[in-house]
Amino acid sequence: MFRRRSHDSDDRSSATTAVLDEDQVRDPQAPKGRPTPKRSEAQGARRKAMTVPTDRKAAARQARDARRAQMAKQREALQSGDDRYLPARDKGPVRTFVRDYVDSRFRVAEFFLPIAVLILVLSIVRVGSLQTVSLLLWLIVIVMIVGDSFVTGFRLRGQLRQRFPDRNTKGAVAYGLMRTLQMRRLRLPKPQVGRGTKL
C-alpha cells in the first residue's frame, strides 16, 4: 500500500512540475488552455484593434476622413491627369485618348456659351435688324456645332477602332462630344496636350 501511494505521489509531483514548466513557457497574457500566438499574429491583432474603432462616432469620423482624403486625391488628379485617382468615368487609356483627341484641336462647340450670351444680348436689344441678325447667327451656330460634332464623332470612332481594337470603347464617343461642349479652360480633367498636337 505504501509503495503504491509513493508511486502515486511521484506521478502527481511530475505532473505538477510539467504544468509549472508549461506555465513558464506560455505567454502570461495568453488565455489558459491556448498556445501562445505567433509574433506576426499578435502584431496583426494589435493593428486591427487600433484601426477598427469600436464605437459608431469613431467609425463615422474615420470614414469621413478617408472620404476627404480620397476626394482631395481626386481633385489633384483632375488637375494633373493622374489616372490612378480619377473618377471611374474618366479612368483608363481609352478615355485619356478621347480627352487628348478633343483637346488637340479647336472645336466649334466649345465657343457655344460665349456665342449664346452674345446672341441673347442681341435679341434683347429692341432693334429689328439686330434681332434678325441674332436669329440668323443662332441658326448658323447650331448648324456648325452639329456638323462639327458629326465629323468629330466619325473620326474619333475610327481612331478608337484602330488604336483600341480589343478594348471596350462603348460610350467613349459620347464622352468626347460632351467634352467639346465645354470651354477649354473649364474642362475637367484639365487638358494635357496643346492645340495642334498630333496623336
N, C-alpha and C positions, 0 to 999 in steps of 0.2 A: 504493500500500500504506500509506504513512504517513498519507495523508488518511483512509483507512478506519479506521485504528487511532485516530486522534484523534477521529473521529466516534463510534467505539465508546466511547472513554473519556469523551466528553461525555455520552453516554447513561447510562453507568454512574454518573457523578457526579450527574446529575439524578435518577436513580432513588434514589441513596443519600440525597440531600437530601430527597426526597419521603418516604422511610421515616423519616428523622430527624424531619421535621415531624409525621408521623403519630404517632410515639412521644411527641413532646412534647404533642400534643393528648390522647392516650389517657391514661386514669387509670393510674398505675403499679401499683395494686392489682388491676386487671382482668387476667384471663388473656390471654395473647398470642393474636392472631388473632380476638378477640371485641370487639364495640363496648362502650364504657363504658355501664354500666347507668344508667337514669334515677334521679334522687334518690328518687322515691317507691318505685321497685322496690328500691333499696338499703336504704331505711329499713324496708320491709316484710320483707325478708330478715333484717335485723338483729333485728327484733321477733320473728319466727318462731324464730330461733335462740335468743333469750332465753327465750321462753315454752315451747318444746318441749324438755324435758330429754332428754339423750342416754342416761343410764343408767336402769336399772329402778327403783332406790331413789328417785331424784329424781322419776320419773314417778309412783310409788306415793304418795310424800309429797304431791305436787301434787294428785293425785286425791283423797286423803284430806282435804286442806284444803278443796278445792272442795266435797266432800260435807258437811263440817262446816258450811261457810258456808250451804249450801243447807238443811240441817236447822235451823240457827238461824233462818233466814228463815221456814221453815215453822212453827216453834214460835211465833214472833212473830205470824204470820198466823193461827194457831189461836186466839190470844188477841184479836187485833184484828179479825179477819174480813176481812183484805186478800185479795181474790180472786186476786191475781197469784201468790202464793206458797203457796196452799192445795194440799193433795194432790189428785190427779186426781178422786177420788170426791166431793170437796166443792166442786169448781170449777163456775162457771157461774151464770147468773141463775136457772135452774130450781131448783138445789139451794139457792141463797140464799133464794128464796121459800119453799121447803119448810121450811127451818130457821126462818124468821121466822113462818111459819104455825103450826108446832108450838110455838114458844116464846111465842107471844102469848096462849095460854090454858092453864088448868090441865088436866092430863091425869091420869087415874086411874093409868095405868101407871107414871108417874114415882114414885109412892109405893109401888110394889111391893116394893122392897128393905126399907124400914123395917117395912112391914106383915109381910113374910115373917119378919123377925127376931122380931117380936112374937109371931107365930103359933108359931114354933119354941120360944120361951121358954114359952108357954102349954102347948104339947104336952109339954114336958119335965116340968113340974110334975105330981106324981102325985096329982092331984085329978080325979075323974071328970067333974065338971061343967065344969071349966076345959078339959079335953081335948075335951069335946063342943063347947064354945064355939069352941075353936081350929079344929076341923074345919068348923064352920058358917061361921066367919069366912073360912076358906080358900076355901070354895065361893063365898061372896058376892064376894070379891075377884076370883076367876078370872072369874066371870060379868060383873062390872063392867068388868074390863080388856078382855075380848073384845068386849063391847058398845060401849065407848068407842072401841076400835081400829077396829071396823067403821064407826062413824059418822064418825070422823076420816078414815079412808081414803076413804070415799064422798065426803065434802065436798071433801077435798083433790084427788081425781081431777077433780071438776067444776071447781074453781078452776084447775087446771093446763090443762084443755081450753080454758077461757075466756081465760086470760091468755097461754098459750103454744101457740097452735094450730099454728104452723109448726115448733116445736122438738121434738126427741126427748125425751120425758118417761119413757122406759122405766126402771123401777127407782126412780123418784122417790118413789112412794107407799110402797114398802117401806123406802126410806131414811128417810122421815118417821116411819113406825111404829117403826122401830128406835130413832130418837131419842126417842120418847115413853117408851121403857123406861128411859132414863137419868134420874137426878135432875138437876134444872136446873143446879145448881152444878157438876156433873161433866161437863156436855156440852161437847164439842169439835167444831167451833169454838164459842167462847163465844157465848151468846145476845146478839144485838144489839138486840133490841126488848124492851120491858117487857110485863108482863101486861096484858091488856085493850087492847093496841094494835090499831087497825083497819087491815087491809091492803087 
